[in-house]
């Protein structure tokens, strides 16, 4: 069956997600902020959930229509082939979002969509009452600028919840974003990746999973595994079996993950064990301000604390100045730092070679990338930036 699928992601990850979809062999149709539409089949439904590192959810798209009234929303919904997916005993709850549209009341839109689907199924199955005791098909609508898109969720629990992180430290980094940060740093077999603010270990774990070709969803379940279209689980079993066979057990990739907090390191170690990559990661206690370069090629990739996370503004100011000095001694190592702190470069003491806007949930962040050798102007920049950033209260 030819299907249109929609993969959603955090803002800023569309390019990475699109490249993943291409790599899986699926054809992209459309890209907008936070979502990519592409073509696939029944097998692609499960394979997308299993393999997409940067997606939050995968939907089956039934159709889109311009709607400015409830009657238009009803007609557009009732015209779609819901019976191709939903059996007469299956459950089909409705939820959704409406943005910048004439129809803005989500509860009212939910009610209209539900009535339209019931009407369609009643006609097809010749019954007026549905017990909804079977497989759950979560219907989701997205109305944006008066274009209503009707979909079925195939994921269930969001994809960033891989299953290995049952515990986390304060203000944890979402797994999909951690994977993106690791990917942008261009991890390589012969280059050590070191996270000196590892917290619950998410960046280190995601990098290790990526470099050993472990599918991000290999250890969890998806709601689509119960769908009839997946041949009662046969497709899921086949795709998961292929994913296990594709794991690279001979990778030489290594990760260092350090933190100043002994308790959070225990959490990180346990998370790595559940993810099956604890043999790739060396965890140890260390203050990032005392970091020393090892005699090998390396890359620093980290998400240090910032004002809203764990530390006061003044403490953040001192920390960023300190790591700016400490990390400058690591040259020619590359440095990748994710933070939402404003004017990070001023505090750190060096302008980034490249900056990328990302989001941790709804929190805007920037990934500051240092991959060129620091030039003679570094000292000038440090002197120029050596002024307090946070105003005294």
For each residue, the residues with C-beta under 8 A, 3 or more apart:
1: 41 42 84 229
2: 39 41
3: 39 40 41 42 44 45 60 61
4: 29 37 38 39 40 60 61
5: 26 37 38 39 40 44 45 48 58 59 60 61
6: 35 36 37 38 58 59 60 61 149 151
7: 17 21 35 36 38 48 52 55 57 58 59
8: 34 35 55 56 57 58 59
9: 13 14 16 17 34 35 36 54 55 56 176
10: 13 34 54 56 174 176 177 180 358 359 360 361
11: 14 33 34 358 359
12: 180 356 357 358 359
13: 9 10 16 17 54 176 177 180 358
14: 9 11 17 18 31 33 34 35 36
15: 18 19
16: 9 13 19 20 54 180 183 184
17: 7 9 13 14 20 21 36 52 54 55
18: 14 15 21 22 28 31 36
19: 15 16 22 23
20: 16 17 23 24 51 52 53 54 55
21: 7 17 18 24 26 28 36 38 48 52
22: 18 19 25 26 28
23: 19 20
24: 20 21 44 47 48 51 52
25: 22
26: 5 21 22 38 39 40 44 48
27: 38 39
28: 18 21 22 31 36 37 38
29: 4 37 38 39
30: 36 37
31: 14 18 28 35 36 37
32: 35 36
33: 11 14
34: 8 9 10 11 14
35: 6 7 8 9 14 31 32
36: 6 7 9 14 17 18 21 28 30 31 32
37: 4 5 6 28 29 30 31 61
38: 4 5 6 7 21 26 27 28 29
39: 2 3 4 5 26 27 29
40: 3 4 5 26 43 44 45 47 48
41: 1 2 3 44 45
42: 1 3 45 46 229 230 231 235
43: 40 46 47 235 239
44: 3 5 24 26 40 41 47 48
45: 3 5 40 41 42 48 49 58 60 154 224 227 229 230
46: 42 43 49 50 154 222 224 225 230 235 236 239
47: 24 40 43 44 50 51 239
48: 5 7 21 24 26 40 44 45 51 52 55 58 154
49: 45 46 52 58 154 155 159 217 222 224
50: 46 47 215 216 217 218 222 239 240 243
51: 20 24 47 48 215 216 217 243
52: 7 17 20 21 24 48 49 55 58 159 216 217
53: 20 176 179 180 183 206 210 216
54: 9 10 13 16 17 20 176 179 180 183
55: 7 8 9 17 20 48 52 58 159 176
56: 8 9 10 155 158 159 160 176
57: 7 8 153 154 155 158 159
58: 5 6 7 8 45 48 49 52 55 154 155 159
59: 5 6 7 8 140 151 152 153 154 155
60: 3 4 5 6 45 85 151 152 154
61: 3 4 5 6 37 64 149 150 151
62: 80 81 82 85 150 151 152
63: 76 79 80 149 150
64: 61 147 148 149 150
65: 72 76 79 147 148
66: 72 146 147 148
67: 72 73 76 102 103 143 146 147 148
68: 72 102 103 146
69: 72 73 102 103
70: 73 74 103 108 109 112
71: 74 75
72: 65 66 67 68 69 75 76
73: 67 69 70 76 77 103 109 112 113 116 143 148
74: 70 71 77 78 112 115 116
75: 71 72 78 79 116
76: 63 65 67 72 73 79 80 148 150
77: 73 74 80 112 113 116 117 120 141 148 150
78: 74 75 116 117 119 120
79: 63 65 75 76
80: 62 63 76 77 120 150
81: 62 84 85
82: 62 85 86 92 117 120 121
83: 86 120 121 124 125
84: 1 81
85: 60 62 81 82 137 152 227 229
86: 82 83 90 92 117 121 137
87: 90 134 135 228
88: 121 125 127 130
89: 130 131 132 133 134
90: 86 87 132 134 135 136 137
91: 132 133 134 135 136 137
92: 82 86 114 117 121 130 132 136 137 138 139
93: 136 138 139
94: 110 113 114 117 139 140 141
95: 106 110 138 139 140 141
96: 106 109 110 113 140 141 142 143
97: 106 141 142 143
98: 101 103 104 105 106 109 141 143 144
99: 143 144 145
100: 144 145
101: 98 104 143 144 145 146 147
102: 67 68 69 146
103: 67 68 69 70 73 98 108 109 143 146 148
104: 98 101
105: 98 108 109
106: 95 96 97 98 109 110
107: 110 111
108: 70 103 105 111 112
109: 70 73 96 98 103 105 106 112 113 141 143
110: 94 95 96 106 107 113 114 141
111: 107 108 114 115
112: 70 73 74 77 108 109 115 116
113: 73 77 94 96 109 110 116 117 139 141 150
114: 92 94 110 111 117 118 139
115: 74 111 112 118 119
116: 73 74 75 77 78 112 113 119 120
117: 77 78 82 86 92 94 113 114 120 121 139
118: 114 115 121 122 130
119: 78 115 116 122 123
120: 77 78 80 82 83 116 117 123 124
121: 82 83 86 88 92 117 118 124 125 130
122: 118 119 125 126 127 128
123: 119 120 126
124: 83 120 121
125: 83 88 121 122
126: 122 123
127: 88 122 130
128: 122
129:
130: 88 89 92 118 121 127
131: 89
132: 89 90 91 92
133: 89 91
134: 87 89 90 91
135: 87 90 91 226 227 228
136: 90 91 92 93 223 226
137: 85 86 90 91 92 152 227
138: 92 93 95 152 153 156 223
139: 92 93 94 95 113 114 117 150 151 152 153
140: 59 94 95 96 150 151 152 153
141: 77 94 95 96 97 98 109 110 113 148 149 150 151
142: 96 97 148 149 151
143: 67 73 96 97 98 99 101 103 109 146 147 148 149
144: 98 99 100 101 147 149
145: 99 100 101
146: 66 67 68 101 102 103 143
147: 64 65 66 67 101 143 144
148: 64 65 66 67 73 76 77 103 141 142 143
149: 6 61 63 64 141 142 143 144
150: 61 62 63 64 76 77 80 113 139 140 141
151: 6 59 60 61 62 139 140 141 142
152: 59 60 62 85 137 138 139 140
153: 57 59 138 139 140 156 223
154: 45 46 48 49 57 58 59 60 222 223 224 227
155: 49 56 57 58 59 158 159 222 223 224
156: 138 153 221 222 223 224
157: 161 220
158: 56 57 155 161
159: 49 52 55 56 57 58 155 162 176 216 217
160: 56 174 175 176 177
161: 157 158 165 175 220
162: 159 165 175 216 217 219 220 275
163: 219 220 274
164: 205 219 271 272 274 275
165: 161 162 168 172 175 200 202 271 274
166: 270 271 274
167: 200 267 270 271
168: 165 172 199 200 202 267
169: 172 199 200 261 264 267
170: 309 310
171: 305 308 309 310
172: 165 168 169 199 200 202
173: 177 178 181 199 202 203 303 338 360
174: 10 160 177 178 202 360 361
175: 160 161 162 165 178 179 202 206 216
176: 9 10 13 53 54 55 56 159 160 179 180
177: 10 13 160 173 174 180 181 338 358 359 360
178: 173 174 175 181 182 202 203 205 206 303
179: 53 54 175 176 182 183 206 207 209 210 216
180: 10 12 13 16 53 54 176 177 183 184 358
181: 173 177 178 184 185 203 301 303 336 338 358 367
182: 178 179 185 187 193 203 206 207 210 301
183: 16 53 54 179 180 186 187 210
184: 16 180 181 336 356 367 369
185: 181 182 193 207 299 301 334 336 369
186: 183 299
187: 182 183 191 193 207 210 211 253 299
188: 191 253
189: 211 251 252 253
190: 252 297
191: 187 188 297 298 299
192: 254 255 256 294 296 297 298 299
193: 182 185 187 204 207 253 254 255 256 298 299 301
194: 255 256 257 258 291 298 299 300 301
195: 198 201 203 204 255 256 257 258 300 301 302 303
196: 258 259 286 288 291 300 302
197: 259 288 302 303 304 305
198: 195 201 203 204 257 258 259 264 265 268 283 302
199: 168 169 172 173 202 259 264 268 303
200: 165 167 168 169 172 264 267 268 271
201: 195 198 204 205 257 267 268 269 271 272 281 283
202: 165 168 172 173 174 175 178 199 205 206 271
203: 173 178 181 182 195 198 206 207 257 301 302 303
204: 193 195 198 201 207 208 255 256 257 268 272 281
205: 164 178 201 202 208 209 268 271 272 275 277 281
206: 53 175 178 179 182 202 203 209 210 216
207: 179 182 185 187 193 203 204 210 211 253 255 301
208: 204 205 211 212 214 253 255 272 275 277 280 281
209: 179 205 206 212 214 216 275 277
210: 53 179 182 183 187 206 207 213 214
211: 187 189 207 208 248 251 253 280
212: 208 209 247 248 249 251 253 277 280
213: 210 246 247 248 251
214: 208 209 210 218 243 247 275 276 277
215: 50 51 218 243 246
216: 50 51 52 53 159 162 175 179 206 209
217: 49 50 51 52 159 162 220 222
218: 50 214 215 240 243 244
219: 162 163 164 274 275 276
220: 157 161 162 163 217
221: 156 225
222: 46 49 50 154 155 156 217 225 236
223: 136 138 153 154 155 156 226 227
224: 45 46 49 154 155 156 227 230 236
225: 46 221 222 230 233 236
226: 135 136 223 233
227: 45 85 135 137 154 223 224 230
228: 87 135 232
229: 1 42 45 85
230: 42 45 46 224 225 227 233 234 235 236
231: 42 234 235
232: 228
233: 225 226 230 236 237
234: 230 231 237 238
235: 42 43 46 230 231 238 239
236: 46 222 224 225 230 233 239 240
237: 233 234 240 241
238: 234 235 241 242
239: 43 46 47 50 235 236 242 243
240: 50 218 236 237 243 244
241: 237 238 244 245
242: 238 239 245 246
243: 50 51 214 215 218 239 240 246 247
244: 218 240 241 247
245: 241 242
246: 213 215 242 243
247: 212 213 214 243 244
248: 211 212 213 251
249: 212
250:
251: 189 211 212 213 248 280
252: 189 190
253: 187 188 189 193 207 208 211 212 280
254: 192 193 280 281 282
255: 192 193 194 195 204 207 208 280 281 282
256: 192 193 194 195 204 281 282 284
257: 194 195 198 201 203 204 265 268 272 281 282 283 284
258: 194 195 196 198 265 283 284 285 286 288
259: 196 197 198 199 264 265 268 285 286
260: 285 286 287 288
261: 169 264 265
262: 265 266 285
263: 266 267
264: 169 198 199 200 259 261 267 268
265: 198 257 258 259 261 262 268 269 283 284 285
266: 262 263 269 270
267: 167 168 169 200 201 263 264 270 271
268: 198 199 200 201 204 205 257 259 264 265 271 272 283
269: 201 265 266 272 273 278 283
270: 166 167 266 267 273 274
271: 164 165 166 167 200 201 202 205 267 268 274 275
272: 164 201 204 205 208 257 268 269 275 277 278 280 281 283
273: 269 270 276 278
274: 163 164 165 166 219 270 271
275: 162 164 205 208 209 214 219 271 272 278
276: 214 219 273
277: 205 208 209 212 214 272 280 281
278: 269 272 273 275 281
279:
280: 208 211 212 251 253 254 255 272 277
281: 201 204 205 208 254 255 256 257 272 277 278
282: 254 255 256 257
283: 198 201 257 258 265 268 269 272
284: 256 257 258 265
285: 258 259 260 262 265
286: 196 258 259 260 290 291
287: 260 290 291
288: 196 197 258 260 291 302 304 323 326
289: 319 322 323 326
290: 286 287 326
291: 194 196 286 287 288 300 323 326 327 330
292: 329
293: 298 329 330 333
294: 192 298
295:
296: 192
297: 190 191 192 333
298: 191 192 193 194 293 294 330 333
299: 185 186 187 191 192 193 194 333 334 335 336
300: 194 195 196 291 327 330 333 334 335 336 337
301: 181 182 185 193 194 195 203 207 336
302: 195 196 197 198 203 288 336 337 338
303: 173 178 181 195 197 199 203 337 338 339
304: 197 288 319 320 323 337 339
305: 171 197 309 310 311 315 316 319
306: 309 311 316 339 340 341
307: 311 312 313 316 340 341
308: 171 340 363
309: 170 171 305 306
310: 170 171 305
311: 305 306 307 315 316 319
312: 307 315 316
313: 307 316 317 390
314: 317 318 390
315: 305 311 312 318 319
316: 305 306 307 311 312 313 319 320 341 347 390
317: 313 314 320 321 347 388 389 390
318: 314 315 321 322
319: 289 304 305 311 315 316 322 323
320: 304 316 317 323 324 341 344 347 348
321: 317 318 324 325 347 348 349 386
322: 289 318 319 325 326
323: 288 289 291 304 319 320 326 327 348
324: 320 321 327 328 347 348 349 350 382
325: 321 322 328 329 349
326: 288 289 290 291 322 323 329 330
327: 291 300 323 324 330 335 370
328: 324 325 331 349 350 374 378
329: 292 293 325 326
330: 291 293 298 300 326 327 333 335
331: 328 373 374
332: 373
333: 293 297 298 299 300 330
334: 185 299 300 369 370 371
335: 299 300 327 330 368 369 370 371
336: 181 184 185 299 300 301 302 367 368 369 370
337: 300 302 303 304 344 348 367 368 370
338: 173 177 181 302 303 358 360 365 366 367 368
339: 303 304 306 344 365 366 368
340: 306 307 308 360 363 364 365 366
341: 306 307 316 320 344 347
342: 389
343: 346 347 389
344: 320 337 339 341 347 348 366 368
345: 348 349 350 351 352 368 385
346: 343 349 385 387 389
347: 316 317 320 321 324 341 343 344 385 389
348: 320 321 323 324 337 344 345 368 385
349: 321 324 325 328 345 346 378 381 382 385 386
350: 324 328 345 370 374 378 381 382 385
351: 345 381
352: 345 355 368 369 370
353: 369 370 371 372
354: 369 371
355: 352 366 367 368 369
356: 12 184 366 367 369
357: 12 364 365 366
358: 10 11 12 13 177 180 181 338 364 365 366 367
359: 10 11 12 177 362 363 364 365
360: 10 173 174 177 338 340 363 365
361: 10 174
362: 359
363: 308 340 359 360
364: 340 357 358 359
365: 338 339 340 357 358 359 360
366: 338 339 340 344 355 356 357 358
367: 181 184 336 337 338 355 356 358
368: 335 336 337 338 339 344 345 348 352 355
369: 184 185 334 335 336 352 353 354 355 356
370: 327 334 335 336 337 350 352 353 374
371: 334 335 353 354
372: 353
373: 331 332
374: 328 331 350 370 378
375: 378
376: 379 380
377: 380 381
378: 328 349 350 374 375 381 382
379: 376 382 383
380: 376 377 383 384
381: 349 350 351 377 378 384 385
382: 324 349 350 378 379 385 386
383: 379 380 386
384: 380 381
385: 345 346 347 348 349 350 381 382
386: 321 349 382 383
387: 346
388: 317 391 392
389: 317 342 343 346 347
390: 313 314 316 317
391: 388
392: 388
393:
